């Protein structure tokens, strides 16, 4: 039995139908079977810009936000609401 209720999964593989995403699908499916709320992000397909080190996000820690108008705010919100983070990435040798 899984005690986590809200789980955020970050997928970082550029291959939509690759092995990493296939394995992630199995893990996500198991969490869903246990009744967990799943939020998934395909990082390779999102608009995420590098940090500008402007520190605007540090002015009010209760509402973390970024001055850049990219997809990072969705990630901030999901992380703050999650009981568990799952990070998946391929390993190329």
Order of alpha helices (4+ residues) and beta strands (2+ residues): beta-alpha-beta-alpha-beta
